[in-house]
Amino acid sequence: MDIGPSNWARAQREANVRIQFTDNGNDLGPVLAKMVSGTAARTFDLGGVQGGAEPEMYRAGAIVPWDLSKIPQWDGIWDWVKSVPYLKVNGAQIGIPVVVNADSIIYRKSVTGVVDSYAAVFDPKFRGRASMEDSWMNSVIFTAIFMKENNLEGLSRIRDPGDLEADELQAVMEFLKRKKRAGQFYKFWSGWEEGVDLITSGKVVVMTGWEPIVYAARNRGAADVTYAQPREGYEGWSNNLVLHAGVRDRGAGVEDAAHRFVNWQLSGEYGCILGAMRGYMVPTEGCVTDLRRGPMSFFDLTSSRTNQVRLPDAQQLDDHVRSKFLQMKGRVYWQNARPRNYALYEALWAELRTI
């Protein structure tokens, strides 16, 4: 995730690398096309992707495995994050998780009361004031988690809400179609700004979405915007760094530099900056450990000023994110950006949009 020119300059100094950051947009279709059929795998040295695309890129020869012996900070990554599916193929580490979180429900507590289930998103009581993201990658897994854990339409049989069998996917999508026809959703939101605007304006009072939307809404004066701990569990996700095949054409020095950069991203400084700017966590002990030596300064892109990260704030964020994974006792289901029935997901979501 981008942390801005001033903060990237810090990474250049500390990791002894030269960084030229280009945003890949994180829309997986174009990213995969550029990596597999285009020139991105040779033009760039490394990239970040949403979890699930790594095996496909690896099989296509677009990425190569990481050498964990060159990434000392790997030892400090939370154990359960190391076991995220799709980060390994036949024992080769093809993705490095540098950002993790677990997402659920955003709601206006003064209107809805306490929300502790995805049922609120589908409750007729909030018809026309509910919303989900215009993305099957997030909205389908949320719906599948809800239907699995409540055994709706016999879907307790779902093994992996992030990688549905064809019949499971059909059932989930039919459920969403019925809800959309009934007018349950004000709209499907798209993009950060629209998500923040909908919940802040009160047009929407309950929605599935990203936790930083809560922070942004509160900053705009909507103090009652709250993030739910749903009894059904969370959608876990990770942003992962992949090593492009082109580094091997440019010699060992470039490959070593890529490993140094990743090691810096897993260190305390990147984690502190990202946590303060976005509310996201790098899944290591580094940020809290570094801050025990004193506050850390960073350049805040949102306000164009230099701020400081303090230990209590970082510790609170660390505890909060970690607790989602630990308290749910296995009910964190990992987002998969490239499920086996990917084409069917795309087709059925396109149908839903036309309703």
N, C-alpha and C positions, 0 to 999 in steps of 0.2 A: 504494500500500500504506500501511496505517495506521502512523503513527509516534508516536501518542499525543498527548494534549492539550498537554503541555509543549513538545514539539517542534513541533507545529503553531503554537503561540503564537510561536515563533521565526520561522516562515515568515510569519506575519501582520505582524510587525514589519519584516522585511527585504524583503518583497515589497510592503508597503503594501496589503494586501488583508485582507478579513474572511473567515475560513474556518469553515464549518460542515460537518464531515465526517460522512457517513453511509455505512456499509458496505453495498455493493450485493450482498454475498454471493458474487459472482463465479460464480454458477451461471447460465450464459449464457441458458438458456431464459426464466427469469423476468425477467432483465435486458432481453432483447430485447422481451418482451411489454410491459414497463413503458415502454420507450422508443418502440416503434412503435405500440402500441395504447393504452397508458396515458398518463399525464401527466408522466412523468419527464423527457422531453425539454424540457418547458416549466418544470417545477418546479425543476430543478437546472441549474446553469450548465455544469458539465463533469463527466465521469465517466471511470472506468478500466474497460477491458474486456480480455479475453484475445483475442489476435490472431485475426482471421478474421471477426469480426462487423461490422467497420466498413463494408464496402461495402453490406451489407444495410441498415444504419441510414441510410447516406447516401442510398441510392436511395429510402428511405421518407421522406426529409425530416426525420429526427430529429436529424441532426448537420449541421454546416456546416464548410467547410474552415478550417484554421488559416492565419494570415498570418505566414509565416516571417520577414518583415522585422521583426516585433515580438518575435521570440524570438532574441536575439543568441547564446544558448548553443547554438542549433541547429548552428552552424558547427563546434562541437567534438564532435559525435556521431560515433562510429566510422563510417567510410564504409560498411562492409558492413551495418550496422544500418539505415542510411538506405534501403537497397534491399530491406528486408523486404517480401515480397508483402503485398497487401491494405491497405497504409498509404496508397496513392494510388489515385485514380480519375480517369482522363482528365487526369492532371497535377496534380490538386488534392490537397494533403496533408491527409488526413482523420484521420490518427492520428499521435500523437507517442510514440515508444517511450521510456518512462521507466525501465523495468526489463527487463533481459535475463539469460538464463542458458541453459545447455544441460544437459539431464538425461540420466541413463542408469541405472546399476545400483548398488544398495546391497548390500553383502555382509559376512558375518562371516569375515574372512580366516583366522582360526585354525581354522575348520571347512572352508572351501571351498578354501583356497589362493588364489592370485592369480586374479581373474576379469577377462578381457579380451574377453568376447563375451557377447551376449545368449543364446547357447546354454546358459549356466549356468541361466537361468531355466526352460528347457524340458528340462534334462538329467534323465533318470530317476533318476540318482544322488541328486538332491535332491527326489525325489517326496514330496509332502506337506509339504515345508519351503520351498517357493517361493511367491511371491506377486506379484500385479500389482494396480494400482489399479482400483477399481470405477468406471472411467471410460473410455469408448471414446476420448475425446479424447487420452488419453495411452497407454493400453494397445494400441490398434490401431496407432498409428504406430510404437511400439517393435517390435511383432511384424512390421509391414510392412518396417521397416528391416532386421530380422534376415533375413527371407525374401528380400528383394531382394538384399542384399549376399552372401548364400550361395546364391542362385539355387535356393531350395527351390520345388518344384512349378512351375518355369519362371518364377518371379516376378522375375527380373532385369529384366524388361520394365517394371516399375513406374517411372513417371516421377517421381511425387511421392508419397512415403509418407504425407504429410499430407492428401492429397486424392485418394483412390483411385477408380479406375473401378469400376463395379458388379461386374464379374467378379473384379477384384482383391480387392475388399472381401469378396466371398463366399468366396474362397479363404483369405484371412487368417482370417476368422471360423470356417471349418470347421477350420482348424488349431487354433485356440484351443478349439473345442468338443471336439476329440479329446483335447487335453491335459487339459481339465477332467474329462472322463469317466474318464480314466486316473488321476485323483487327483493330478495334478501339483501343484495349488495347495492350500496350507493353507486359504486363503480369498482373496477379493479384498478388499484393505484399502480403507477409506473414511475420509478425514479425517486430519489431521496427527497427532493423539494415537494413533490406532490404528496408523498406520505406524510411529511411534516405538516403541510398546509391542511390536509384533510382532518387530522386529529386535533390540530390547534384551533381550527375554525369551528369545530363542533359539528360539521356536516357528517362526520363519522365519529362514533363513540366507542367502537370496538373493532380491532383489525389485527390480522397477523402481520408481523413485521420485524424490523431490525431494532435492536435495543438502542443504538445511538439516536434514533428518532425520538425516543423518550427524552433524552438529554436536551436535544434541540428544541423540542416543544416546551419544555420547562423554561428554557432560556428565553422563549418568546412569551412567557407569562402564563402558560397553561400548567399551573402548579399541580393539578390533580392528575395529570397524565402519568400512568403507572405501567410497569411491566409485570406480567403475571408469571407465577410459578404454577404451571398447569399440572394437574394430578396425572394426566396421561403421559407426561414427559416432554422433552424438548427436541427440536431439530438441531443437532450438532453440525458444525461446519468448520472447515479449515481452508485457509488460503495457503497454497504450497508452492515452494520454489522448485523449478525443474532446470536441469543443466542441459543446455542445447547442444546438439551433436556438433555444431560448428566450432565449439571451443577446441576440439581435437585437431582441427585444421590450422589453428593458430598457435599451437605449441603449448608446452607444459606451463609456461609462465602465465598464460591467460587462464588455463584451467585452475592453477593454484590461486590466482587472484579471485576467481569466482568462489572458491572454497573459503577464502579469507572474508569475502563479503558476507557470505551466508553465516559464517561464524560471528561476525559483528551483529547481524540481524538477530541472532539468538542471544546476544549479550544484553546487559541491562539497559544500555542507552537507547537503543531502538525501541525496546519494550516500554520504557518510561515515556518517550516522546509520543509513541503511538497511543498509549493508554490515555495520556492527557489530551491528545487531539481528537481521538475517535471513540474512546471508551472500550477499545479492544485490547486483548491480552496476547503477548508472546508467551507461549506455554513453558516458561522456564522460571527458575528462581532468581534470575539475574537482576531484574529491575529492583525488587525489594532489597536484595543484597547490596547493590550499588548505592541505593538511597540511605542505607544505614551510615554511610560516610558523609551524608549531607545532601541538601536539595540539589536538583539538577536543572539547569536552564535549557530552554528550548525556544525555537521561534514559532509563534502561534500564527498559522496562516489565516485563521478566521478573523483575527483582530490586528494583524500586522504589528505585533509587539513581542518582546521577549518575556516569557513567563517562567515560572519555576514549578517543578514537580516536587511534592513533599512526600515523605515516607507514609504518613497516615493515609493520604489519598491513594497512593499506589497499593498499600497493604489492603485497603478496603476493596479496591477493584480486583486485586488478586484473589482475595477471599470470596468475593461475589461470584466471579467466573468459575473458580474451582468448585464452589459449593454446588453449582448446577450439575456438574458431572458426578459429584460424590453423593449428593443427597438423593438423586433419582435412582440410584442403585440399579444401573443398567438400562434405564428408560431414557437414554439419549440416543436418538436414531440419526445416523449420519446422512447428511445431504449427499446425493450422488448426481453430479452434473452430466453424467453419461451412463444412464442405466442401460441394461441389456435391450429393453424394448423402447429405446430412444425414439425411433421413428414413429411408433404408435403414440408415445407421449406428445410429440409434436403435432401429429394429426388430430388427436382428440382435443388438445388445447386450442387448436385453430377452430375446431367446431364450436367449442364453448364460447369463443369470442364472438361468433356470429349470432348468438342467441340474444 
